Amino acid sequence: MANDMSGNHINRKRATIWLQWFLAIISKTQK
C-alpha cells in the first residue's frame, strides 16, 4: 500500500512537470 502511494506521488510530480512544460510551449506559441 505504501509502495503504491509513493509511486502515485512520483506520477503526480511527473504530471505536474509535463503540465508546466506544456503550458510554456503554448504561451510561446501564442506570442
N, C-alpha and C positions, 0 to 999 in steps of 0.2 A: 504493500500500500504506500509506504513512504517512498519507495523507489519509483513508483508510478507518478506520485505527486512531484517529485524532483524532476522527472523527465518532462512533465507537463509544464513546469516552471521554465525549463530551458526552451521549449517550443514557443511559449508565450513571449519570452525575451527575444527570440529569433524573429517572431512575427512582428514585434514592435520595431526591430531594426529594419526589416523589409518594408514596413509601412512608412517609416521616416524616409527611406531611400526612394520609395515610390512617389511620395508627396514632393520630394525635392526635384525629381525628374519632371513632374507635372508643372511645378512652378517655373522651372527653367523653360519648359516648352511654351508656357503661356506668355512669357515676357517678350 
